[in-house]
Amino acid sequence: MARRALESGNHRVASVLRALQAIEVVARRPHGIGLTDLAAQLGCGLASLSKILSTMERAGFVTRNPGTDRFHLSWRLLALAFGHAHDVGIWTLCAPILQALADETDELVHLVVVESGEMRIVAKAEGPGPHIRMFPLVGAAVPAHASVSGKLWLASLPEDEAASFLTRSGMPRLTPRTIVSPRRLLAELRTVRTRGYSTSDQELVEGGRALAAPITRNGRVIGAVAVSGPTFRMPMSKLRAMAPRVKRAAAELEAIWPPHVTSADFGLVVSRVIAAAPAARGRGGRSKAGRRAGARRDRGGR
């Protein structure tokens, strides 16, 4: 009897897991998916999957189009997800992903939102070590041509649009290494498109390097996650080795990203970045501006 109860319990757990896997697959099919196709993707039998989907349909978590027999996520499930995101706040959703990346790299991590062609830094996380770190720029809007997030966004545009944007916005020199040649930057953007991440070698702030991966929706770059560190601790080889981990964090953020996100969702009043921003600081040495930026972020997270 005990063995039968254990087997029955394992079957129920497996059914719950299969239902969650089915939701993930259906969510990636905006036009729905049929039972046979779904069973093939999940590697399970038609009969057992049919029972699971019927139960989910009765509970209101999926719907079936009677004309095509394709399954779709229900509005009830979407309302639960969006309602939860609204209630807990976007910072609460993003914070564990950012902190995990900061803990693993032991460096400063920034989250960026793209708004009307501006790269707005909306949140940060810091690694656990007592190192000198790059100065956190939460609350700032950084120029596209000199920032890793900006390069990602520019690389997502058709080249003529990127060139037109650079002409309109200008390419001021912020450091001796800032790229101020449109031709040179457009060439780098081609590399960014190919490898799926961008780097900056003291182009925004002297003494600092960074690497970022994009958060996308429908082929558009809507945000980015970046890791940055001082040059004496972050040779380019070490920075590039972080690319797979940063790209994974971007994918995790993309999976939970609500439909419409702005800097206001993080409780921020955004200002233009100051070209003379300090490159690095000690673990506890924050300026008044840094404390205000952190306080704005903290308010946005509550």
N, C-alpha and C positions, 0 to 999 in steps of 0.2 A: 504493500500500500504506500509506504513511504517513497519507494522508488517511482511508482506511478505518479505520485504528487510532485516529485522533483522533476520528472520528465514533462509533466503538464506545465509546471512553472517555467521551465526552460523554453517550452514552445510559446508561451505567452510573451516572454521577454523577446524571443526571436521575432514574433509577429509585430511587436512594438517597434523594434529596430527596422524591420522591413517597411513598416508604414512611414517611418521617418525618412528612410532612403527614398521611398516613392515620392514623398513630398518634395525632396530635393530635386529629383529628376523632373517632376511636373513643373516645378518653379522655373526650370531652365527652358521650358517649351511654351512660349507665349501663345502658340496656336494649338496647344493641347497635345496629348499623346494617347495612342490607343493601347488597349490591354496587352496585345501581343508584343508590340514594340517595347512597352515598359517592362514586361516580364523578361524579354531578351536582355535588356540593359541591366536589370537587377540580377539576372541569373537564377530565377526562381520559377516554380511551376505556375501555370495559368490558373489552376483551380484555387490554390492557396492565395494567390495575389487577388483574384476576383473577390474572394471573401473579405480580404482586407479592405479593398477599395469600396465594396458595398457598405461595410461598416463605417468607413470614413465619409461616404456619401450620405448615409442616414444621419450621421452626427453633424453634417454641414461643413466639413473641412475640405471636401472636393465636390465638384459638380461634373456631370457627364452630359455632353451635348447629344441629344437624342438623334440628331441628324447625321452626326459623324462618329458617334460612339467614342469620342475623344474626351479624356479627363482634363480638367482645369482646376487650379486652386480656387477656392471659394472666396467671396468677399468677406465672409466671417473670419477666415484664417488671416487674410490680409489686414482686416480691421484690428485683430488681436495684435499682430506684429507691429503695425504702425502706431497703435495706441500705446503699446509698451514702450516703443522708441520715444514717443512724445512725453510719456510720464517720467521715464528715468532720465531723459536728456541725452543728447548725442555724446557729450563728454563722458558720461558713465559707460556708454557702449564702446567708445574708442579707447578709454584709459587702459584697460588690461592689455590690449594689443600693443599700444605704445610702450607701456612699462616693461612688457616682456622683451621687446626689442632693445630697450635701453639697458635692461639687466644683462642681456646676452652680449651686447657689444660694449657695455660699460662706457657709453658715450651719450651725448645729448641727442635726443630725438625730437624733431619738430613735425607737427601736422599742419598742412597747408590746404586752404580752400581757394579755388580759383573763382574770382568774381569780376566780371566785366573786364577781363584782361589784366587783372591785378592778382598777385600771389599774396594771399593774406595768411599770416602765421597765426593759428588759432589755439594751439595747445602744444605742450611739451612734456617730456618725461626725461629723467636723468638716471644714469646708472648708479650702482651702489658705491663705487670706489671713491676715495677722497682725492680725486685728481683735480688738476686745473682743467676747466672745461671752457668750451666756447660760450660766449655770452648769449643767454636765451633772448630771442627777439619776439616773444609772444606779444601780440598787439600791433605788430608792424606789417606794412605792406612792402614787399621787396620787389625791386625791378626785375622784369622778366629776363633781360639779356644777361644779367650777372648772377642769377640764382639757379640752383638745380631744379627747383620746381618750375621756374619760368622756362627753362630749356625744355622740360618735358611738355609743357603746354604748347610752346612754339613748334616743337617737333610734331605735334599732333595736327597742326594746321597744314593745308597745302602750302608749298614753298612760297608761292607768290603772295599769299595772305600773310605769312610770317614776315616776309621782306617788307610788305606794306606796313605792317604793325611796327616794325623796327624803325622805319622811316618816320612814322607819325610820333612815336614815343621818344625817339632818340636813344642813344647808347652812351650815356655819360660814363666817364672813367671814375670808378670808385676806389680802385687800388691800381698799382702799377701793372697788375696781371689781368685786369678787366678786359674782356674782348670788346673792342670798339669798332671792329671792321665787320660790316654786314656779311660780306663774302665769307670771311673766316667763320663766323658764327653759323651761317647757313650750312657750311660744310660739316661743322660739328653736329648740327641737328640731324644730318643724315645718319651719322654714327649712332646718335641717341635712338633714332627710329629702329635701327637694326638690332641693337643690344637690349632695348627695353628699359634702360635706366640712364641717368645723367650724373655727371660729376662736375665739381667745381674745385679748382686749385687756386685758392686765394683770390678769387675774382670778385667776391662780394665783400669779404673782410680779410685784411692782411693777417697771415698766420693761421688761417683756417681752411680746412678742406671739408667737402661734403659729398654725399651720394644720395640720390633720391629715386624712388620708383613711383609710377603713376597710379592714381585711383581713377578708373574710367567708368563711363556709362554710355552705352550706345556709340562706342568709338571715340567719345570725347573725353579729354582729360579734365576732370572736375576737381581734382585735389592731388595731393602727393604726401608721401611720408619720407622724411630725410634723416640721415644720421650725419652728424658733423663732429669734428675733433680738431685739435691743434696740430699743426704740421709736424712738430717734433715727435708726436706720438702716432701720427696717421700718415705713413708713406702711402703713395698711390697704390702700391701693390696690396697693402692691407685693406685699403678702402675698397678696391674692386673686389676683393675676396668676400666682402660683406654683401655684395649685390644679391645673391640668391636669398639671403635671409631678409633683406629689406623688401625684395619683390614679394616674398611670401607674406610679410606684414601688410603690404599694400593690397594683396588679394584678399586677406582676411578683413581689412577695412572695407574694401569694395563690396564684400558679401553682406555687410550689415549697414551699408550707407543708405540713409533714407532718401526718398526721391528728391527733396529740395533742401539743401543745406547751405546756410550762409554764416558769416562770422558772427552775426547777431545770435545765432543758436548757441554760441559759446559764451555769450555775455560780454563780447568785446567791443570796445570803441577803438577802431583801427586808425593808425597814423602812418604816414610815410616813413620808411626806414631812414635813419640818419647815416650818412656815408661814413662818419667818423665814429661809429659805434665801436666800443672796445672789443678786441678779438677774443679775449679769454678772461676768466676770473677764477679765483679760488672757490672751493666748495661752499664756503660760507660768505664770500665777499660779494654781496649783491648791492648794486647802487640803488638810489631811491627810485630811478626809472625802472630798474629790474624788479624791485619789490612791488611797484605799482602794477607792472605787467603781470607778475605772478598773482597778485591779488585779483586782477581782473579775470584771469583764467580760473582762479579758485571760485570766484563768484559764479562764473559761468558753469562750473561743474556741480554746483549745489542744486 
